[in-house]
């Protein structure tokens, strides 16, 4: 598996796949590779204009690609509901949902629903999206949900007393919490579909250290030129490309040998770069009681209830 690359992606004709945050970085690289292998891909993006520009780049490289753009703002529960309703109105099947979009180390911001932006977008948004699309996912045998996390989940802790960072907000602490929440969600989703007898595969992936525009977003919002230059220098010196960073996601989404409950990331340099392989998360990612409580809290916050144990 440590030599697996885009050429190993199987023929995806007949599969419908959603990629969130698909207009740039890892999402764009993921979408391009899926489209090149025949999948029908829906690019779920916050800015349709940027999505259309990205779509044009894909079509220029792969003229036969079947790709469309749809607006999705994961920082708005109303937008999530609208996106899911529109998708289910126009598509009879959903084979893979890739929960890729995210924000990193932002200054204090809130979503449209009043959630801390990183927890609200990275975790709650994808929790709600998965639930809104679950009627289609559960109907498709061996449907897959791939949720992206980060190696920084290792420093994460779910602070149930201050999930929204209203008492003490620190950007990187909030990011690590959100990325740990992504991993807890992926594992808990697999436990719940197993208990319900639903043949769905829930997996997690992390890209290692990949050069994208994600790292610069926080410094740009702060107006901190030195931090922004630092992230650009770090990307240039140490990061792998977005295309390489997308490989663990692509492996989880398409490889016949990937398994439900699996976690995939780069094989080399301490998990920072290299071909995809099965990896082990931090101990706190396997705390079932925390995952169950997080699921319950996520239901309460989003109003999205699914997989309560009933088939």
Beta strands, then each sheet from edge to edge (+ up, - down):
strand 1: 16-20
strand 2: 40-45
strand 3: 66-71
strand 4: 96-99
strand 5: 144-149
strand 6: 201-206
strand 7: 263-268
strand 8: 273-278
sheet 1: 3+ 2+ 1+ 4+ 5+ 6+ 7+ 8-
end
